[in-house]
Amino acid sequence: MKAAIAIGFIAYLVCVPNIANAETLYDAFKTAFANNEVLGAQRAALRVAEQDRVLALTGYAPAVSGVADTGYENIKGQTPDTATTQSITHPRGYGVTLNQNIWNGFKTFNSVSRESASIRAARNKLRDAEQKILTDVAIAYVDVIRDQSVLELRRSDCEVLTERAKQTRFRFKIGEVTRTDVDQSEASLARSNADLTIAKANLESSIAAFHAVVGRDPGKLEPAAVPERLLPKDLNAALSIAQAEHPAIQSAMDTARAAEININVERAGYAPSVDLQASAQHRWDPDYYPAKTDLTSLAVVGRLTIPLFDRGVTYASVSRASELASERTLELDHQRVQIRADVVKNDEIFLASKMVIASAEAQINANQRALTGVEIEASAGQRTTYDILTAQRTLVDSRVNLEIAQHDRIISGYRFLASIGRLSLASLTPNDTRGVIVRPLGPRQAKIAVAPITIDSMATPPLRPTY
């Protein structure tokens, strides 16, 4: 008994695909985060914004400079009543100068505030870029799964129609069917071969898209799922979350804030400036002093600079900054409207996708029963070969539609999460993105209507979820 159980367990392990080393959607997310060029460029933009703030902070610090010089001077002179005179000196020295701004119309303060707002905007732009990359990865991932499943369906359909065409030709030889039945079978097979070719091309295209987003070709992919625990309870909650949390809106708000602060930065050009300068020097053989003279000097100077006329530069700069702030405010309003529209659209698509899947499953069940009935009726002479081929085609198309519907639900779910601003790698866990793993269909179930049709086969076969 134990031996039988062990043999049965081993047989089950052989039948079940090895998922231990399969790649999950979460793995693809992590790989894309490490390799994607768009995210790398956006991270570099954030570092640039941080360095801009460092540059603005330097306005608070003094500027200190040192200078040293040396030279040679030979002076000869002669007057009518004296002899020729000559003086040779080596003027040299060193000094240190410190310049400190005391007040500049709050230009430095506002510059730092502006760059701080720009850093927040850059961080939110990075978050928004991460959302878009995660969405693109999810699309590429489930595209590959969909196209693999469709390819298997098309290949199975070709095998079924190839066998059916052989049987039809044999029946034509013995006089059971006409030449028209043979032509119809061969036409259906040709169409199925064309569909198989298209399915192969679609899969290759999806693999290329996966490589472009993730940075490598897909391996063995596990089923994917939507992290529904992150979804809001209703549309009103989704709209509130999007307006409060979406990184695109947050980035537009910070950009608008930075533009408003920049107006005050430019207005500082109207204000006077107060600066302090301190210097210390030591010189040997200075000019206008006797030779061999040592001279040490210390000086502290306060300077007030009042702008009187700058050819309209400050006025033009303030006007430009004001118009730029208006532009950024309008962009913020547009971003709010656009995000709201995206939330409503994606919410409706996601809710409708569940009904589409249920409809596709119902179609498969009905079409499977219809094909079985047509086969039985054809054996009794009540149906033609064309009726069988039509029912076969309808069943295959309904199974392809189910794969597409399941694919579309995954995509709409991730797009919905991105539209409310909650799609991030930090908020996801590996289990959130892992779909239900099921036992694969056996050869008899995978091939549609290959086995002879009997009354017992009228029962509805089990469906195989793809995701």
C-alpha positions in Angstrom: 0.0 0.0 0.0 2.8 2.4 1.0 4.6 1.6 -2.2 1.5 2.4 -4.3 1.1 5.7 -2.5 4.8 6.6 -3.1 4.5 5.7 -6.8 1.3 7.8 -7.1 3.0 10.7 -5.4 6.0 10.5 -7.7 3.7 10.3 -10.7 1.9 13.5 -9.5 5.2 15.3 -9.2 6.1 14.3 -12.7 2.8 15.6 -14.0 2.9 18.9 -12.1 5.3 21.5 -13.6 8.4 22.4 -11.7 7.5 25.8 -10.2 10.3 26.0 -7.7 12.6 27.7 -10.2 9.8 29.6 -12.1 10.0 33.3 -12.4 7.3 35.4 -10.7 6.0 38.8 -11.6 7.7 40.2 -8.4 11.0 38.8 -9.7 10.5 40.7 -13.0 9.7 43.9 -11.0 13.0 43.6 -9.1 15.0 42.9 -12.2 13.5 45.9 -14.0 14.2 48.2 -11.0 17.9 47.2 -11.2 18.3 47.3 -15.0 15.8 49.8 -16.5 17.4 52.8 -18.2 14.4 55.1 -17.7 14.6 54.6 -13.9 18.3 55.1 -14.0 17.9 58.4 -15.8 15.2 59.6 -13.4 17.4 58.7 -10.4 20.2 60.8 -11.9 17.7 63.7 -12.3 17.0 63.4 -8.6 20.7 63.6 -7.8 21.0 66.7 -10.0 18.1 68.3 -8.1 19.9 67.5 -4.8 23.1 69.1 -6.0 21.1 72.2 -7.1 20.0 72.7 -3.4 23.6 72.3 -2.3 24.6 75.1 -4.7 21.8 77.3 -3.3 23.0 76.7 0.2 26.5 78.0 -0.7 24.9 81.5 -0.7 25.0 81.4 3.1 28.7 80.7 3.3 31.5 83.2 3.0 33.9 83.3 0.0 37.5 83.1 1.1 40.4 83.6 -1.3 44.2 83.9 -0.9 46.7 85.7 -3.1 50.5 85.8 -3.3 52.8 87.7 -5.6 56.4 88.5 -6.2 58.3 90.7 -8.6 61.4 92.6 -9.5 61.6 96.4 -9.9 64.6 98.5 -11.1 64.1 102.3 -11.0 66.7 104.7 -12.4 66.4 108.5 -12.2 68.5 111.6 -12.9 67.8 115.3 -12.3 69.7 118.3 -13.5 71.3 119.1 -10.2 71.9 115.6 -8.8 73.7 112.5 -9.9 72.0 109.4 -11.4 70.0 107.4 -8.8 69.0 103.8 -9.0 66.7 101.7 -6.8 66.3 98.0 -7.1 63.5 96.3 -5.1 61.7 92.9 -4.9 58.1 93.7 -4.1 56.3 90.6 -2.8 53.6 89.6 -0.4 50.6 87.5 0.4 47.1 88.2 1.6 43.7 86.6 2.5 40.3 88.1 1.7 36.9 87.1 3.1 33.6 88.2 1.5 30.3 87.5 3.4 26.9 88.5 2.2 24.8 89.8 5.1 21.5 90.5 3.3 20.4 90.2 -0.3 16.7 90.6 -0.2 16.1 87.0 1.0 17.4 85.7 -2.4 19.5 82.9 -0.8 16.6 81.8 1.5 14.1 81.7 -1.4 16.6 79.9 -3.6 17.1 77.1 -1.0 13.3 76.8 -0.6 12.8 76.7 -4.4 15.4 73.9 -4.8 13.9 72.0 -1.9 10.6 72.0 -3.7 12.3 70.9 -6.8 13.8 67.9 -4.9 10.4 66.9 -3.8 9.1 67.2 -7.3 12.0 65.1 -8.6 11.3 62.4 -6.0 7.7 62.2 -7.0 8.7 62.1 -10.7 10.8 59.1 -9.8 7.9 57.5 -8.1 5.7 58.1 -11.1 8.3 56.7 -13.4 8.5 53.6 -11.1 4.7 53.2 -11.4 4.9 53.3 -15.2 7.8 50.8 -15.3 5.9 48.4 -13.0 2.9 48.7 -15.2 4.9 48.1 -18.3 6.6 45.1 -16.7 3.2 43.7 -15.7 1.9 44.2 -19.2 4.9 42.5 -20.8 4.8 39.6 -18.3 1.1 38.7 -18.8 1.5 39.3 -22.6 4.0 36.5 -22.7 1.7 34.2 -20.5 -1.3 35.0 -22.7 0.6 34.4 -26.0 2.1 31.2 -24.7 -1.4 29.9 -23.8 -2.9 31.0 -27.1 0.0 29.3 -28.9 -0.8 26.1 -27.1 -4.5 26.4 -28.0 -3.7 27.1 -31.7 -1.2 24.2 -31.8 -3.8 21.8 -30.3 -6.4 23.1 -32.7 -4.0 22.3 -35.6 -3.4 18.8 -34.3 -7.2 18.2 -34.0 -7.9 19.6 -37.5 -5.0 17.7 -39.0 -6.5 14.5 -37.7 -9.9 15.5 -38.8 -8.7 16.2 -42.3 -7.1 12.8 -42.5 -10.3 11.1 -41.3 -12.4 13.1 -43.8 -10.1 12.2 -46.7 -10.4 8.5 -45.7 -14.1 8.7 -45.5 -14.2 10.4 -48.9 -12.2 7.4 -50.4 -14.8 5.0 -49.0 -17.7 7.2 -50.2 -19.1 8.3 -46.9 -18.6 12.1 -47.6 -18.2 14.3 -50.6 -15.3 16.3 -52.0 -16.9 19.4 -50.5 -16.4 18.0 -47.0 -12.7 17.3 -47.8 -12.3 20.9 -49.1 -13.9 22.3 -46.0 -11.7 20.3 -43.7 -8.6 21.4 -45.5 -9.7 25.0 -45.5 -10.2 24.9 -41.8 -6.8 23.4 -41.4 -5.2 26.1 -43.5 -6.8 28.8 -41.4 -5.7 27.1 -38.2 -2.1 26.9 -39.5 -2.3 30.7 -40.3 -3.6 31.3 -36.8 -0.7 29.2 -35.4 1.8 31.3 -37.3 0.3 34.5 -36.0 0.4 33.1 -32.5 4.1 32.3 -32.8 4.8 35.8 -34.1 2.8 37.4 -31.3 4.7 35.4 -28.7 8.1 36.5 -30.2 6.9 40.1 -30.2 5.9 39.8 -26.5 9.2 38.2 -25.6 11.0 41.1 -27.3 8.9 43.6 -25.4 9.6 41.8 -22.1 13.3 42.0 -22.8 13.1 45.7 -23.6 11.4 46.5 -20.3 12.9 44.0 -17.9 16.4 43.7 -19.4 16.4 40.0 -20.3 14.3 37.3 -21.9 11.6 35.7 -19.9 12.2 32.3 -18.3 9.5 29.9 -17.1 6.8 32.3 -15.8 4.4 31.6 -13.0 0.8 32.8 -13.2 0.3 36.4 -12.2 -2.4 38.0 -10.0 -3.6 41.5 -9.1 -2.7 42.6 -5.5 -6.4 43.2 -4.6 -5.6 44.0 -0.9 -4.2 47.4 -2.2 -7.3 48.2 -4.1 -9.8 50.8 -2.6 -13.3 49.7 -1.6 -15.1 51.9 -4.1 -14.7 54.6 -6.8 -15.1 57.5 -4.3 -12.3 56.1 -2.2 -10.2 55.6 -5.3 -10.7 59.2 -6.4 -9.8 60.6 -2.9 -6.6 58.4 -2.7 -5.5 59.5 -6.2 -5.9 63.2 -5.5 -4.0 62.9 -2.2 -1.3 60.4 -3.1 -0.7 60.2 -6.8 3.0 61.1 -7.5 2.2 62.9 -10.7 -0.1 65.3 -8.8 2.4 65.6 -6.0 5.2 66.4 -8.5 3.1 69.0 -10.3 2.2 70.6 -6.9 5.9 70.8 -5.9 6.8 72.1 -9.4 4.2 74.8 -9.1 5.4 75.7 -5.6 9.0 76.0 -6.9 7.8 78.3 -9.6 6.0 80.5 -7.1 9.1 80.8 -4.9 11.2 81.6 -7.9 9.2 84.9 -8.3 10.5 86.0 -4.9 14.0 85.0 -6.0 13.8 87.3 -9.0 12.2 90.1 -6.9 15.4 90.2 -4.8 16.9 92.1 -7.7 15.0 95.2 -6.5 16.4 95.0 -3.0 19.7 96.5 -1.8 22.5 94.2 -0.8 24.7 94.3 2.3 28.1 92.7 2.2 31.1 92.5 4.6 34.7 92.2 3.4 37.7 91.5 5.6 41.3 91.3 4.3 44.8 90.8 5.8 48.0 91.4 3.8 51.8 91.3 4.5 54.2 92.8 1.9 57.9 93.4 1.5 59.3 96.3 -0.5 55.9 97.8 -1.2 55.5 100.5 -3.8 55.8 104.1 -2.6 57.8 103.0 0.5 61.5 102.9 1.1 63.4 99.7 0.2 63.5 96.9 2.8 60.2 98.0 4.2 57.8 95.4 5.7 54.1 96.3 5.7 51.2 94.5 7.4 47.6 95.7 6.8 44.2 94.6 8.2 40.9 95.9 6.8 37.2 95.3 7.4 34.8 97.0 5.0 31.0 97.0 5.0 29.4 97.6 1.6 25.8 98.6 0.8 24.8 98.2 -2.8 21.5 99.8 -4.0 20.3 99.0 -7.5 19.1 102.1 -9.3 18.8 101.0 -12.9 19.6 97.6 -14.4 18.2 98.2 -17.9 14.9 96.4 -17.0 16.6 93.0 -16.4 14.9 92.5 -13.0 11.5 93.5 -14.2 11.7 91.1 -17.2 12.9 88.3 -14.9 10.0 88.8 -12.5 7.5 88.9 -15.3 8.9 85.7 -16.8 8.8 83.9 -13.4 5.2 85.0 -12.9 4.1 83.6 -16.3 6.0 80.4 -15.6 4.2 80.0 -12.2 0.9 80.5 -14.0 1.9 77.8 -16.5 2.8 75.3 -13.8 -0.5 76.0 -12.0 -2.5 75.2 -15.1 -0.4 72.1 -15.6 -1.3 71.0 -12.0 -5.0 71.5 -12.8 -4.7 69.5 -15.9 -2.9 66.7 -14.1 -5.7 66.5 -11.5 -8.3 66.2 -14.3 -6.3 63.6 -16.2 -5.7 61.5 -13.1 -9.4 61.6 -12.2 -10.3 60.5 -15.7 -7.8 57.6 -15.6 -9.1 56.4 -12.2 -12.7 56.3 -13.4 -11.8 54.6 -16.7 -9.6 52.0 -15.1 -12.1 51.3 -12.3 -14.8 50.6 -14.8 -12.5 48.4 -17.0 -11.4 46.4 -14.0 -14.9 45.8 -12.7 -16.1 44.9 -16.2 -13.2 42.4 -16.7 -14.6 40.1 -14.1 -17.9 39.9 -16.0 -16.1 39.3 -19.2 -14.2 36.4 -17.7 -17.5 34.9 -16.5 -19.0 35.3 -19.9 -16.0 33.7 -21.6 -16.2 30.7 -19.2 -19.9 30.3 -19.9 -19.2 30.5 -23.7 -16.6 27.7 -23.4 -19.0 25.5 -21.5 -21.8 26.1 -24.0 -19.6 25.7 -27.0 -18.1 22.5 -25.6 -21.5 21.0 -25.2 -22.5 22.3 -28.6 -19.5 20.7 -30.3 -20.2 17.4 -28.5 -23.8 17.5 -29.7 -22.9 18.4 -33.2 -20.5 15.5 -33.3 -23.2 13.1 -32.1 -25.8 14.5 -34.5 -23.3 14.3 -37.4 -22.7 10.6 -36.7 -26.5 10.2 -37.1 -26.4 12.1 -40.4 -28.2 15.2 -39.0 -25.2 17.5 -39.3 -22.5 18.1 -41.9 -18.8 18.4 -41.7 -19.1 22.2 -42.0 -21.3 22.2 -38.9 -18.6 20.3 -37.0 -15.8 22.6 -38.2 -17.8 25.7 -37.3 -18.5 24.4 -33.8 -14.8 23.5 -33.4 -13.8 26.9 -34.5 -16.2 28.6 -32.2 -14.9 26.6 -29.2 -11.3 27.4 -29.9 -12.1 31.1 -30.3 -14.0 31.1 -27.0 -11.0 29.6 -25.2 -8.7 32.2 -26.8 -11.1 34.8 -25.6 -10.9 33.5 -22.1 -7.1 33.8 -22.2 -7.4 37.4 -23.4 -10.1 38.2 -20.8 -7.9 36.9 -18.0 -4.9 38.8 -19.4 -7.0 42.0 -19.6 -8.1 41.7 -16.0 -4.5 41.5 -14.7 -3.6 44.5 -16.9 -6.6 46.6 -15.8 -5.9 45.8 -12.2 -2.3 47.1 -12.3 -3.3 50.1 -14.3 -6.0 50.9 -11.7 -3.4 50.7 -8.9 -1.1 53.0 -10.9 -3.9 55.5 -11.5 -4.5 55.9 -7.8 -0.8 56.1 -7.0 -0.4 53.0 -5.0 1.7 50.8 -7.3 5.2 50.6 -5.9 7.7 47.8 -5.3 7.7 48.7 -1.6 4.0 48.1 -1.2 4.0 44.8 -3.0 5.0 41.3 -1.7 5.8 38.2 -3.7 2.5 36.6 -2.8 0.6 39.7 -4.0 1.7 39.0 -7.6 1.5 35.2 -7.6 -1.5 33.7 -9.2 -3.2 30.4 -8.5 -1.0 27.4 -9.6 -3.1 24.6 -10.9 -2.4 21.1 -12.2 -2.0 21.2 -16.0 -4.5 19.6 -18.3 -3.7 16.1 -19.5 -3.2 15.3 -23.1 -6.8 14.2 -23.6 -8.1 17.5 -22.1 -5.5 19.7 -23.7 -6.4 18.6 -27.2 -9.9 19.7 -28.1 -12.1 16.9 -29.3 -9.3 14.6 -30.3 -10.8 11.6 -28.6 -13.9 10.0 -30.1 -17.1 11.7 -28.9 -19.5 9.7 -26.8 -22.6 10.4 -24.7 -20.4 10.4 -21.6 -18.3 13.3 -23.0 -21.3 15.6 -22.9 -20.4 16.6 -19.3 -18.7 19.9 -19.0 -14.9 19.6 -18.9 -12.9 21.4 -16.2 -11.6 24.8 -17.2 -7.9 25.6 -16.8 -7.3 29.1 -15.4 -4.2 30.8 -16.9 -3.5 33.4 -14.3 
